[in-house]
């Protein structure tokens, strides 16, 4: 059976769900998928996605930028410009969160390797996992980075890393609790786990509803609010130390959402909605389109 069956909420362990909304895979297949609401904690879960063995076809698009590095189209061109800025911001966040200028970093879902290349040039020992063979090949050919297949995570030595990062990756992981347990095991005492995920309580999520690009079904299996991420971390021995917004995500997601709606002047409309969402997030981090969480491994 290729269906990914979620019988129990990975955050609160409840098995009572109700329908939330139905949305479309606007990116690849055009298929519809249902998102369920956990009646225990409010977590949102894509209910009829595919299992790990069969999900791959939904990533097979030249426009899936984390795997293909495409610059095709205006929105993806903007993504490339923003990425240059965000690489420096992510690097500084790692330095500030860990209090270290060097150390051993593990990046989960490293994609085409841009972030790991940035950290390596700054003196960090780097390790990365990536599910896509094409993305691993790109990283090796362009940056001479040897990324590990995703399953290698479970064979790394205990207490090996000062920091583990997941930049818009956690929402894709089928075995969510197994991975969270592995992150705890692999981090040194007091090590940091940095996770960036979309936020379904953001202004743009509520504005676009089933057209919100960050649902990104069926690739996104889990949909987090800040309270869900905090609860998941505590369940696995972590505490949230800090939260940050990702300033450009509201614009990028809003522009994509307008395109999915087939709006007139989608870029202009997306910029307006994105700016409103961004302004709200300046004073209310928990309402940002995407949130970065810095979690510490409890002693």
C-alpha positions as CSV (number, residue, x, y, z in Angstrom):
1,X,0.0,0.0,0.0
2,X,1.4,3.4,-1.1
3,X,-0.8,5.5,1.2
4,X,0.8,7.2,4.2
5,X,-1.5,6.3,7.0
6,X,-1.5,8.7,10.0
7,X,-3.4,7.0,12.8
8,X,-1.9,9.0,15.7
9,X,-0.9,12.6,16.0
10,X,3.0,12.7,16.2
11,X,2.8,15.7,18.6
12,X,0.2,14.7,21.2
13,X,-0.5,11.0,20.4
14,X,-4.3,11.6,20.0
15,X,-6.1,9.6,17.3
16,X,-9.1,11.9,17.0
17,X,-9.1,14.0,13.8
18,X,-11.6,16.1,11.9
19,X,-11.5,17.6,8.4
20,X,-9.8,21.0,8.1
21,X,-9.6,21.8,4.4
22,X,-9.0,20.3,1.0
23,X,-6.3,21.8,-1.2
24,X,-4.5,21.1,-4.4
25,X,-0.9,20.2,-5.4
26,X,-0.5,23.3,-7.5
27,X,3.2,22.6,-8.0
28,X,3.4,19.2,-9.7
29,X,0.4,16.9,-10.0
30,X,-2.8,19.0,-9.8
31,X,-4.2,16.3,-7.4
32,X,-6.2,17.2,-4.4
33,X,-5.3,16.4,-0.8
34,X,-7.1,16.6,2.5
35,X,-5.6,18.3,5.6
36,X,-6.9,17.0,8.9
37,X,-7.1,18.8,12.2
38,X,-5.9,17.0,15.4
39,X,-8.6,17.5,18.0
40,X,-6.0,17.0,20.7
41,X,-3.5,19.7,19.9
42,X,-4.6,21.5,16.7
43,X,-1.8,20.1,14.6
44,X,-2.6,19.9,10.9
45,X,-1.8,16.7,9.0
46,X,-1.9,15.9,5.3
47,X,-4.0,12.7,5.5
48,X,-3.8,11.1,2.1
49,X,-0.1,11.6,1.1
50,X,2.1,8.8,-0.2
51,X,4.6,6.8,1.8
52,X,8.3,7.3,1.6
53,X,8.7,4.8,-1.2
54,X,6.2,6.5,-3.5
55,X,6.3,10.2,-2.6
56,X,9.3,10.9,-4.9
57,X,7.2,11.6,-8.0
58,X,5.8,14.7,-6.3
59,X,9.3,16.2,-6.2
60,X,10.0,15.6,-9.9
61,X,9.8,19.2,-11.2
62,X,12.4,21.5,-12.6
63,X,10.8,24.2,-10.5
64,X,11.4,22.4,-7.2
65,X,14.2,24.8,-6.4
66,X,15.8,23.1,-3.3
67,X,16.5,20.1,-5.5
68,X,17.1,21.6,-9.0
69,X,18.5,25.0,-8.2
70,X,16.4,26.5,-11.1
71,X,16.3,30.2,-11.7
72,X,13.5,29.9,-14.2
73,X,10.7,32.5,-13.7
74,X,10.6,35.7,-11.8
75,X,9.6,34.2,-8.4
76,X,12.5,31.7,-8.5
77,X,14.8,34.5,-9.6
78,X,13.8,36.4,-6.5
79,X,14.4,33.3,-4.5
80,X,18.0,33.2,-5.6
81,X,18.6,36.8,-4.6
82,X,17.0,36.3,-1.2
83,X,19.0,33.1,-0.7
84,X,22.3,35.0,-0.8
85,X,21.2,37.3,2.0
86,X,19.6,34.5,4.0
87,X,22.8,32.4,3.9
88,X,24.6,35.0,5.9
89,X,21.6,35.4,8.3
90,X,21.5,31.7,8.9
91,X,25.3,31.6,9.5
92,X,25.0,34.4,12.0
93,X,22.1,32.7,13.7
94,X,24.1,29.5,14.2
95,X,27.0,31.5,15.7
96,X,24.7,33.4,18.0
97,X,22.7,30.4,19.1
98,X,25.6,28.2,19.8
99,X,28.1,30.8,21.0
100,X,30.6,29.2,18.7
101,X,32.4,30.4,15.6
102,X,33.5,26.8,14.8
103,X,32.1,23.4,15.5
104,X,30.5,20.4,14.0
105,X,27.2,21.0,12.1
106,X,24.7,18.6,10.7
107,X,22.3,19.9,8.1
108,X,19.2,17.7,7.4
109,X,17.8,17.9,3.9
110,X,20.7,19.9,2.7
111,X,19.4,20.1,-0.8
112,X,22.0,21.4,-3.3
113,X,24.4,22.2,-0.5
114,X,24.5,26.1,-0.5
115,X,24.2,26.4,3.3
116,X,26.8,23.7,4.0
117,X,29.2,25.3,1.6
118,X,28.7,28.7,3.4
119,X,29.4,27.1,6.8
120,X,32.4,25.1,5.5
121,X,34.0,28.3,4.2
122,X,33.7,29.8,7.7
123,X,35.6,26.9,9.3
124,X,32.8,24.6,10.5
125,X,33.1,20.8,10.2
126,X,30.0,20.0,8.1
127,X,27.9,16.9,7.5
128,X,24.7,16.8,5.5
129,X,21.9,14.4,4.6
130,X,19.8,14.7,1.5
131,X,17.2,12.3,0.1
132,X,17.4,13.4,-3.6
133,X,20.2,11.7,-5.5
134,X,20.2,14.6,-8.1
135,X,20.6,17.2,-5.4
136,X,23.5,15.2,-3.8
137,X,25.1,15.0,-7.3
138,X,24.8,18.8,-7.7
139,X,26.4,19.5,-4.3
140,X,29.3,17.2,-5.1
141,X,29.9,18.5,-8.6
142,X,29.5,22.3,-7.7
143,X,30.8,22.4,-4.1
144,X,32.8,19.2,-3.7
145,X,30.4,18.2,-0.8
146,X,29.8,14.6,-0.2
147,X,26.2,14.5,1.2
148,X,24.9,11.4,2.9
149,X,21.6,9.7,1.9
150,X,18.8,10.6,4.4
151,X,18.8,7.1,6.0
152,X,22.5,7.6,7.2
153,X,21.1,9.8,9.9
154,X,20.5,6.7,12.1
155,X,24.1,5.5,11.8
156,X,25.9,8.6,13.0
157,X,27.7,8.4,16.3
158,X,26.1,9.7,19.5
159,X,26.9,13.3,20.7
160,X,28.7,14.1,17.4
161,X,27.3,17.5,16.7
162,X,27.2,21.0,18.2
163,X,24.2,22.0,16.1
164,X,21.7,20.4,13.8
165,X,19.8,22.5,11.3
166,X,16.6,21.9,9.3
167,X,15.6,24.7,6.9
168,X,12.1,23.9,5.8
169,X,12.7,20.1,6.1
170,X,10.9,18.9,9.2
171,X,7.5,19.2,7.5
172,X,8.6,16.7,4.8
173,X,9.8,13.9,7.1
174,X,7.6,10.8,7.3
175,X,9.2,9.3,10.5
176,X,8.9,12.5,12.5
177,X,9.3,11.1,16.0
178,X,12.1,8.7,15.0
179,X,14.0,11.7,13.6
180,X,13.5,13.8,16.6
181,X,14.8,11.0,18.8
182,X,17.9,10.8,16.5
183,X,18.5,14.5,16.8
184,X,18.5,14.3,20.6
185,X,20.9,11.4,20.5
186,X,23.3,13.0,18.0
187,X,23.6,16.4,19.7
188,X,26.2,17.1,22.4
189,X,24.9,18.1,25.8
190,X,23.5,21.6,25.5
191,X,23.6,21.3,21.7
192,X,21.2,23.3,19.5
193,X,18.5,22.2,17.1
194,X,17.5,24.9,14.7
195,X,14.2,24.3,12.8
196,X,12.5,26.5,10.2
197,X,8.9,25.6,9.2
198,X,5.9,27.3,7.8
199,X,3.3,28.6,10.3
200,X,-0.4,27.9,9.6
201,X,-1.4,30.6,12.1
202,X,0.2,33.4,10.0
203,X,-1.7,36.2,8.4
204,X,-1.0,35.0,4.8
205,X,-2.1,31.4,5.7
206,X,-5.5,32.8,6.9
207,X,-5.7,35.1,4.0
208,X,-5.2,32.5,1.3
209,X,-6.7,29.4,3.0
210,X,-6.7,26.5,0.6
211,X,-4.6,28.5,-1.9
212,X,-1.8,29.1,0.6
213,X,1.4,28.0,-1.1
214,X,3.0,26.8,2.1
215,X,0.6,23.9,2.5
216,X,2.6,22.5,-0.4
217,X,0.7,19.1,-0.3
218,X,1.6,16.3,-0.5
219,X,5.3,17.2,0.1
220,X,4.4,18.8,3.4
221,X,3.0,16.1,5.7
222,X,2.9,18.1,8.9
223,X,1.7,21.7,9.4
224,X,2.9,23.5,12.6
225,X,1.8,26.3,14.8
226,X,4.3,27.5,17.3
227,X,2.5,25.6,20.1
228,X,2.8,22.4,18.1
229,X,6.5,22.8,17.5
230,X,7.1,23.6,21.1
231,X,5.2,20.5,22.3
232,X,7.0,18.3,19.8
233,X,10.3,19.5,21.1
234,X,9.4,19.0,24.7
235,X,8.3,15.5,24.0
236,X,11.8,14.7,22.8
237,X,13.8,16.4,25.4
238,X,14.2,19.9,23.9
239,X,13.2,23.3,25.1
240,X,12.6,26.3,22.8
241,X,15.1,29.0,23.5
242,X,14.2,31.5,20.9
243,X,12.0,32.2,17.8
244,X,12.7,34.3,14.8
245,X,10.7,35.2,11.7
246,X,11.9,34.4,8.1
247,X,11.4,37.9,6.7
248,X,11.1,37.1,3.0
249,X,8.9,34.0,3.2
250,X,5.7,36.0,3.6
251,X,6.5,37.7,0.2
252,X,7.6,34.6,-1.6
253,X,4.6,32.5,-0.3
254,X,2.1,35.3,-1.0
255,X,3.3,35.7,-4.6
256,X,3.0,32.0,-5.2
257,X,-0.4,31.9,-3.6
258,X,-1.7,34.7,-5.8
259,X,-0.4,32.7,-8.8
260,X,-2.2,29.6,-7.7
261,X,-5.4,31.7,-7.3
262,X,-4.8,32.9,-10.9
263,X,-5.2,36.5,-9.7
264,X,-4.7,39.4,-11.9
265,X,-1.4,41.2,-11.1
266,X,-0.3,38.3,-8.8
267,X,3.2,39.8,-8.1
268,X,1.7,43.1,-7.0
269,X,-1.0,41.5,-4.9
270,X,1.4,39.1,-3.4
271,X,3.8,41.9,-2.4
272,X,0.9,43.7,-0.6
273,X,-0.2,40.7,1.3
274,X,3.4,39.7,2.1
275,X,4.1,43.1,3.4
276,X,1.1,43.1,5.8
277,X,2.1,39.6,7.0
278,X,5.7,40.7,7.5
279,X,4.7,43.8,9.4
280,X,2.5,41.8,11.8
281,X,5.5,39.4,12.4
282,X,7.7,42.2,13.5
283,X,5.9,42.4,16.8
284,X,4.3,39.0,16.9
285,X,6.9,36.3,15.9
286,X,4.3,33.6,16.3
287,X,2.3,35.1,13.4
288,X,5.2,35.0,10.9
289,X,4.7,33.1,7.6
290,X,7.6,30.9,8.6
291,X,9.2,30.7,12.0
292,X,12.8,29.7,12.9
293,X,12.9,27.9,16.3
294,X,16.1,27.5,18.3
295,X,15.8,24.5,20.6
296,X,18.3,23.4,23.2
297,X,18.9,19.8,24.2
298,X,17.9,19.5,27.8
299,X,20.5,18.1,30.2
